[in-house]
């Protein structure tokens, strides 16, 4: 299931088959692109709220094929990959926001550990504004082991850490890069942190000591994008 106007619109543009669509009369009249999919069933808003168990559906709900994860090692084998590896980030809104930023920055994909992490759900699709339909996501059994296997001279792993000695301004993000970010509060777990090549920090000018994980991911991704675009 996918709900929300942007999420459903990107679902139509992505590879997943759309099976059934419900819309309120108002949402249907404001979304002419719905004509490209299956016949829309006009439903009262109450029916959509009951189906999604939220009022955040914006009058559109679509049922579709299940989301298919890709292979994490294939992502790492791309030319100069730009990966985002999330270490036990459980909040679906944070995951969705990271996916949205990663897709916008042209990242190769997002990698999640098999345990203790949010997965793609309707809430994640909504939070990503549909970006999840266009960005590969992979799930690996053990994130520390995965990083140990993929890193090398052509791919460096950087763990985001507020106390990291390497500023993002000084980090070379032009080659293969895995940006590793941890959950709110706890950060990247010790074993995962030790597996990385360096701890990278975002210089802050205010009083707060850290940024939300989705904001930190966006900042690091676009610094990597900036460096790559200047080559």
Phi, psi and omega in degrees: 000141175226136177225161184101141188296312180294318181298316180291322180297318178289332174300318178298328183274346185268187186277345184283141179284134177268124187260322184204144182226131171247143178211149170286161181300320180294314181296321180296320181291336181265003184229072182298338179294347178297340180296342182281352183245199179294162181302129183279133176263120180280124183228155173290155182302326180301321181294321179291321179296319179292321182292322184265345184061032176203156174266006186269026186271347179057025175083010181223130176222135178230140172259140189210177174299155177296150177291135180253122177279154179257182182269126183296326181287329174294320177300317183290339182274357178293162178288125182045061183294148172239101186251148170245119180249119183257122183265096177056047171275114189260343183283119182297330179289323175294316179299314180299319180294321177296316179300318180298315179293319181296318179294319180295329181274358179078028179294156179288323180172176179242137182242133182237146173284154184292334184240141174073029182224148173294151176240178180289119178228171175305323179294322178293318177301316179296314182294332180277358184056032178088357181298335180299338179286347186240359184238128178294138174236141180233151174239127181243149183297322185216116187292319180298316180294321178300313180297320179298326182280327186268336185284155182175194181302332183261358180211116179255143178253125180243124176267126178287127182210128182301334180262008182300140183280344181259112177289148179297337178292333184261349181283141176271106182251021184274339180266204175293131186221137168242113177268120185251123181232144183255181182289161178302135176085301185280327182075197180287133181296151185307314182295319178295319180299316181293334180287335183286159181283329182201159174258121185252139182238157177255117180298130180243141182256351183262203183267335182288150186266351182201171179245158171304146186301323181288325177290316179300318179298317180297317181298313181293320179298317183282337170292319175298318179298318180298314180297319182291326181287344180267359179292000000 
